[in-house]
């Protein structure tokens, strides 16, 4: 099976922060791969905009170095040179007037116009105001806004209001790269395109659901930012919340942006407040020559969490009685992101106690090695009675698609192309963001008021022991974070 690449319409994409780290690592290499795949039309242009003093050729040299560094495999030297011809640059002052007239002259009126805010949130309002003032915020314009989208409900509302002064909600694309992952979208296909799973997707058959995002890296290099955010603001309020919504939401009436986002919003509004004894906060300690969190954050008295585990209940008919366990942390034993749907035991085992306990587990792996597997119980081959074993049924589709299929695009590639197409399905809506903060704020306020210090855990471990106890009290266990 050969996957299809559908070209998008001609566009001008302006990347504010076009010399920044995100542009270097993800946005520009992703655009290069979309160009090589044939998805970018010949008329498309990418315009870098930043404070740095470049001309077009200087920026092309910068982008060439970025692509050579972050696209080590599968480079096409001829394709790279052709891609660079589509690049331009404007030195611009985000909070002043410098460069804006030149940008307004450069951006075309007869193509899709997209403006990527790859800058700090403090500049979002200034950029929106200047785009409007220089006639670039017309009805065909789109803006892409990176997280963090506020740091609490009040700031999120203020930011929404500022953007709404100059752009309609249909023009605002709040990006969460987790939603651009191939497996996340396959999750929706598995749920809603197969009669096999949806009848079982409820509290009658599901014991509990685990969502884990584990990282091996610490916060070195971004300690100042992270110490003001923590795992709750940096990961749970956005990435893990979005994964929870896709798992828990009702089938939308149709696969359209507002239909999908309406159902996600209902999930957030159905979340119960989280009791303090259902929350475990941790902070990594130094080990084997590695810094502790407080050393990385350069704050010896920091009470910010680098690890968070929570038990969450969704109060609706589908999920009443089925808890969701969320876990994320820095400096853990392995880098992995997965969703595990743990189904209940069979109501009665005809094989006796010697056969052991077995459960069906649907595992959606986001990283590394994206894929979906279903644990199925079968008889162990050989003589000696009815011995049961669990084997994985692989649903990653690698074999089915075959060697001629295009490698799945990375998350940023897919999402940027969705912006050009005008498809907001995988982007957050303003009321969705505000609802997430409305649920998150009381949790943060609670542990701040109580003055709780995070539990220390060893670097390279699975997190603090209290997180294990969160599960053990309910007779459950976390899935192993595998190296």
ZINOR-V20087 format. One record per run of one state. SS is the DSSP state (a for helix, b for strand, c for the rest). FROM is the first residue (numbers start at 0). TO is the last residue. Records with the same first field share a line. If there is no record, write none. Layout:
BEGIN
SS->FROM-TO, FROM-TO
END
This chain:
BEGIN
c->0-9, 16-19, 37-43, 50-54, 70-75, 84-85, 91-98, 106-110, 117-119, 133-139, 145-151, 164-167, 174-175, 180-180, 192-193, 198-204, 214-221, 248-255, 269-269, 271-274, 285-285, 287-288, 290-291, 297-305, 312-312, 314-321, 329-330, 332-334, 343-351, 355-359, 367-369, 379-386, 394-396, 401-409, 421-426, 428-428, 450-453, 458-459, 461-463, 472-482
b->10-15, 44-49, 86-90, 111-116, 140-144, 171-173, 205-213, 270-270, 278-284, 286-286, 289-289, 306-311, 313-313, 322-328, 331-331, 335-342, 360-366, 370-378, 387-393, 427-427, 454-457, 460-460
a->20-36, 55-69, 76-83, 99-105, 120-132, 152-163, 168-170, 176-179, 181-191, 194-197, 222-247, 256-268, 275-277, 292-296, 352-354, 397-400, 410-420, 429-449, 464-471
END
